[in-house]
Amino acid sequence: MDEQHGARRPTRRRRRLALDRRAVHRNRTRDREGGSGTPSPHLPSLTDGASPRAFEIYIGGFGAPSYGVWWDGEQLVYESFLRDYAERRQVFLTPSTAQWRRFWRTMDQIDVWSWLGRYKPGERFEPLELVRDGTHWSLTLAHDDLSIESCGDSGGPDSVDLEESERFVVFLGAVSRLIGGRTFS
């Protein structure tokens, strides 16, 4: 008891309980008003069924610009490198559900799920000791119950030349649309 004012001084336990009650009240109010915090388990995510289980795509080569995009669990991370991997830039992106769904429809249309694990370049007409720079690409995708890991060096599905691979050109266009029209080739 505080003798001077006749009021009872709160104990540590009462102060902690009072703070806990205020925190509970604050959390209930925030949940009711739709504030920030952990999402309610009964509310569906904005990208339910659209976001990937795995998403990692790279394309480029040492003598040309290179690009990469991957899913970090919450958003896409887009990277671009200048020639010789100089000056890296990163942008964080959150595609809409519609963008994701369009991307997955395109993946189904080009049957990316059946691509080979590796595509090699075509026949070489230069001497073997000559180093040929080319375009390397790789992709890892998983969505719903489908998944694919594929890569290539200057070759792609249906062609030993990437520029002649119609499905690969459509694939690059779909990636570019998903990342807001940014360069990805």
VEXDREN-2710 file (C-alpha; in Angstrom, 1 decimal):
% VEXDREN-2710
k/r/px/py/pz
1/MET/0.0/0.0/0.0
2/ASP/1.2/3.5/-0.8
3/GLU/0.8/5.2/2.5
4/GLN/0.9/8.8/1.1
5/HIS/-2.1/8.6/-1.1
6/GLY/-3.9/5.6/0.3
7/ALA/-3.8/3.8/-3.1
8/ARG/-2.6/0.3/-3.6
9/ARG/0.6/0.1/-5.6
10/PRO/0.3/-2.6/-8.4
11/THR/2.5/-5.6/-8.1
12/ARG/4.6/-6.9/-11.0
13/ARG/2.1/-9.7/-11.6
14/ARG/-0.9/-7.2/-11.8
15/ARG/1.1/-4.9/-14.2
16/ARG/2.0/-7.9/-16.5
17/LEU/-1.6/-9.1/-16.5
18/ALA/-2.9/-5.6/-17.4
19/LEU/-0.4/-5.4/-20.2
20/ASP/-1.4/-8.8/-21.5
21/ARG/-5.1/-7.8/-21.4
22/ARG/-4.3/-4.6/-23.4
23/ALA/-2.4/-6.7/-26.0
24/VAL/-5.3/-9.2/-26.3
25/HIS/-7.7/-6.3/-26.7
26/ARG/-5.5/-4.7/-29.3
27/ASN/-5.2/-7.9/-31.3
28/ARG/-8.9/-8.5/-31.2
29/THR/-9.5/-5.0/-32.4
30/ARG/-7.0/-5.3/-35.2
31/ASP/-8.5/-8.6/-36.3
32/ARG/-12.0/-7.2/-36.4
33/GLU/-10.8/-4.1/-38.4
34/GLY/-8.7/-6.2/-40.8
35/GLY/-5.4/-4.7/-39.7
36/SER/-1.9/-6.1/-40.1
37/GLY/-0.7/-9.1/-38.4
38/THR/-0.9/-12.8/-39.0
39/PRO/-3.7/-13.6/-41.5
40/SER/-6.7/-15.4/-40.2
41/PRO/-6.6/-19.0/-41.1
42/HIS/-10.2/-19.0/-42.4
43/LEU/-9.5/-16.3/-45.0
44/PRO/-8.1/-17.5/-48.4
45/SER/-4.9/-16.1/-49.7
46/LEU/-5.2/-13.7/-52.7
47/THR/-3.1/-16.1/-54.7
48/ASP/-4.6/-19.4/-53.5
49/GLY/-4.0/-22.0/-56.2
50/ALA/-2.0/-19.5/-58.4
51/SER/1.3/-19.0/-56.6
52/PRO/4.1/-21.6/-57.2
53/ARG/5.6/-24.2/-55.0
54/ALA/8.9/-23.6/-56.8
55/PHE/9.9/-21.0/-59.3
56/GLU/13.4/-20.2/-60.5
57/ILE/14.4/-19.2/-64.0
58/TYR/17.7/-17.9/-65.4
59/ILE/18.9/-17.0/-68.9
60/GLY/22.0/-15.3/-70.2
61/GLY/25.7/-15.7/-70.9
62/PHE/29.0/-14.1/-70.0
63/GLY/29.1/-11.9/-73.1
64/ALA/25.5/-10.6/-72.9
65/PRO/23.1/-9.4/-70.3
66/SER/21.7/-12.1/-68.0
67/TYR/18.4/-12.3/-66.1
68/GLY/16.9/-14.3/-63.3
69/VAL/13.6/-14.5/-61.5
70/TRP/12.7/-16.6/-58.5
71/TRP/9.9/-17.0/-55.9
72/ASP/11.0/-16.3/-52.4
73/GLY/7.8/-17.6/-50.8
74/GLU/6.0/-14.3/-50.9
75/GLN/7.1/-12.4/-54.0
76/LEU/9.1/-12.7/-57.2
77/VAL/12.7/-11.4/-57.2
78/TYR/13.8/-10.2/-60.6
79/GLU/17.5/-9.8/-61.2
80/SER/19.3/-8.3/-64.2
81/PHE/23.0/-8.3/-64.9
82/LEU/24.9/-6.3/-67.5
83/ARG/27.4/-8.0/-69.8
84/ASP/30.1/-9.9/-67.9
85/TYR/27.8/-10.0/-64.9
86/ALA/28.6/-6.4/-64.0
87/GLU/26.1/-4.2/-62.2
88/ARG/23.4/-6.4/-60.7
89/ARG/19.9/-4.9/-60.2
90/GLN/17.1/-6.4/-58.2
91/VAL/13.4/-5.7/-58.2
92/PHE/10.7/-7.3/-56.0
93/LEU/7.4/-8.0/-57.7
94/THR/4.0/-9.3/-56.6
95/PRO/2.1/-10.6/-59.6
96/SER/-1.7/-10.6/-59.4
97/THR/-3.7/-13.9/-59.3
98/ALA/-4.7/-13.2/-62.9
99/GLN/-1.1/-12.8/-64.0
100/TRP/-0.2/-16.1/-62.3
101/ARG/-3.1/-18.0/-63.8
102/ARG/-2.3/-16.7/-67.3
103/PHE/1.3/-17.8/-66.8
104/TRP/0.3/-21.3/-65.7
105/ARG/-2.1/-21.6/-68.7
106/THR/0.7/-20.7/-71.0
107/MET/3.0/-23.3/-69.3
108/ASP/0.3/-25.9/-70.0
109/GLN/-0.2/-24.8/-73.6
110/ILE/3.5/-25.1/-74.4
111/ASP/3.6/-28.3/-72.3
112/VAL/6.6/-27.1/-70.3
113/TRP/6.0/-30.1/-68.0
114/SER/7.3/-32.5/-70.6
115/TRP/10.5/-30.7/-71.6
116/LEU/13.7/-32.6/-71.4
117/GLY/16.0/-32.3/-68.5
118/ARG/18.8/-30.8/-70.7
119/TYR/19.1/-29.4/-74.2
120/LYS/22.5/-29.3/-75.8
121/PRO/23.7/-27.0/-78.6
122/GLY/23.7/-28.2/-82.2
123/GLU/26.6/-29.5/-84.2
124/ARG/29.7/-27.3/-84.1
125/PHE/31.3/-26.2/-87.3
126/GLU/34.2/-24.5/-85.6
127/PRO/37.4/-26.1/-84.4
128/LEU/36.8/-27.9/-81.0
129/GLU/39.4/-25.7/-79.3
130/LEU/37.4/-22.6/-80.0
131/VAL/35.3/-21.6/-77.1
132/ARG/31.8/-20.7/-78.1
133/ASP/29.8/-18.4/-75.9
134/GLY/26.2/-19.2/-75.9
135/THR/23.0/-18.6/-74.0
136/HIS/22.6/-20.8/-71.0
137/TRP/19.1/-21.1/-69.4
138/SER/17.6/-23.1/-66.6
139/LEU/14.2/-23.4/-65.0
140/THR/12.7/-25.0/-62.0
141/LEU/8.9/-24.8/-61.8
142/ALA/6.4/-26.5/-59.5
143/HIS/2.7/-25.7/-59.4
144/ASP/-0.1/-27.9/-58.1
145/ASP/1.0/-31.5/-58.7
146/LEU/3.2/-30.6/-61.7
147/SER/7.0/-29.9/-61.7
148/ILE/9.9/-29.5/-64.1
149/GLU/13.6/-28.9/-64.0
150/SER/15.1/-28.2/-67.4
151/CYS/18.2/-26.4/-68.8
152/GLY/20.0/-25.8/-72.0
153/ASP/23.0/-24.3/-73.7
154/SER/21.9/-22.5/-76.9
155/GLY/19.3/-25.1/-77.5
156/GLY/15.7/-25.6/-76.4
157/PRO/12.6/-27.7/-77.0
158/ASP/12.1/-28.6/-80.7
159/SER/15.3/-26.9/-81.8
160/VAL/19.1/-26.8/-81.3
161/ASP/18.8/-23.0/-81.7
162/LEU/16.9/-21.1/-79.0
163/GLU/15.7/-18.4/-81.5
164/GLU/14.1/-21.1/-83.6
165/SER/12.4/-22.8/-80.6
166/GLU/8.8/-21.6/-80.8
167/ARG/7.9/-23.0/-77.4
168/PHE/10.9/-21.4/-75.8
169/VAL/10.1/-18.0/-77.3
170/VAL/6.5/-18.3/-76.0
171/PHE/8.0/-19.3/-72.6
172/LEU/10.2/-16.2/-72.5
173/GLY/7.2/-14.0/-73.4
174/ALA/5.1/-15.5/-70.6
175/VAL/7.9/-14.8/-68.1
176/SER/8.2/-11.3/-69.3
177/ARG/4.4/-10.7/-68.9
178/LEU/4.5/-12.2/-65.4
179/ILE/7.3/-9.7/-64.4
180/GLY/5.4/-6.7/-65.7
181/GLY/6.9/-6.6/-69.2
182/ARG/10.5/-6.4/-68.0
183/THR/13.2/-7.8/-70.3
184/PHE/13.8/-11.5/-70.0
185/SER/15.7/-12.9/-73.0
END
